[in-house]
Amino acid sequence: MAKVVKIAIAGEGGQGVQSIAEILAEAANEEGKNALYIPNFGVEQRGGVSIAFVQVSDGAIGAPKFQKADILIPVSPRAVDRTKMYAGKDTVYIYDNSLIQEGEVKDNIIGLQYFDVTPPCPTADHPNADLPQDLIAGEPKTCSFTKPGPGVDPANIPEVKKIVAIPANDIAKNELHPRVFNIIILGAVIAATEVLPMDSIKKALETKLGDKFKANPALRDMNFKALERGYQLIKSAM
């Protein structure tokens, strides 16, 4: 019977964990594998933790959800607390050890979109200031959904098979762009599971973001660089 690789990724709204799962499922299907993706947004209407459950296999996939993950990746301190139940003795646990905390999403920003100005965001003291990292040519402005903080307390991590800490948020913010934080995590997933080749992930990114890549080839380069960076982070740690 073909092994089913069970992956759970959790983070704050805006961190792109559901996009990671969509790309994984798309790439798996294109490779002729079976893939099942289920999003879970919890009971929060906004500003809470969402979880993406993904299963990939060369054979049949049984239950739509699972109790314990093979790969568990919480990318915020709150997500660590929310996902403890999915950690088991055979779980590889990857977390972001950047010194961050979640921004508080307040009522006055709900429904505002990123058009010609950056709307009030949960992490900036002056959210409409034009910061260099907010700007990508041809793209709407953005803002980070995390801010400096104590980060994840290692004592809060459950007992698992292996723990790998990566500074994904720091790398995205300081080396690349906050927008590709989730692509760094995607690269980490591929390195940890080896369930899909990198070329298939790049093809899935082209499918999802192809129009933007054509309009601004620098976006393709940045996303592919983030993908490789996340992959190498895990390979060097494992």
Steps between C-alpha positions, in 0.01 A plus 500: 500500500639842399601728782287808560704807599299707747587869526350767725596865463361766733535876527335834536256637245711669234803274535399296197477150645196414290681608185783260589250215520334594171835500321596165653172341389528649151856375458410153631211466257719606209751231602227237482478458875192510717466810715244615751495853645263612775513854643399567859437855612385417852233703672671837455350735247821700469844526643516135604699190413415302190621146432555334164483119494664338197541134414703375205538140383571283198204289608159551651442744785259380766366738762471866396665614823761349728587495868880525481711672236816366342610861447362773728589862430358773726627839380391721790511468879122470514508225238733298723229490768223432250667197338637300796235233454641414154853430630600139563803284564569467125445867412768722350431842650614815318440840654600860439738615773499864390439734794145597406149519635163531331345834418159575643243539225261777602154579371609815318701306240248229416393514136768745391692392193854565377448745216681832460586535867592251769203472735544499876663170589538319831875544535611846385517813714450709187335255259463740207869590486672381184757255631741350244382147575139602435566571135531268201480655155156445354366346820278643775668595822505253782577486869627237736259300713760448770708735711805471729427290806620215718446233234428135572596367842687172430354361822157529336587259219351151539700177506564386144744297291707798383489879546640742244502876559535738204501885497258522207340830598839665553625378162187618320514843663875562486616313189202471267153646563230433763266388224707189423510377860259219413710396200797449734275272705392321182864427419545367853204263454646360179840446662350330805268266309672450163152408385522722190783625278584869507424533128138400558467764774642765269249398231218530755625847595498593131139383477394698806704816440578481130330828403686689772827334401452611138424855607799510736768230446673616820209346692580160350864531597409603854252214548739239360780636717274475806409143404865399474585683822239308697611172344864555593412608855349158567760298312781665697317440830399137437 
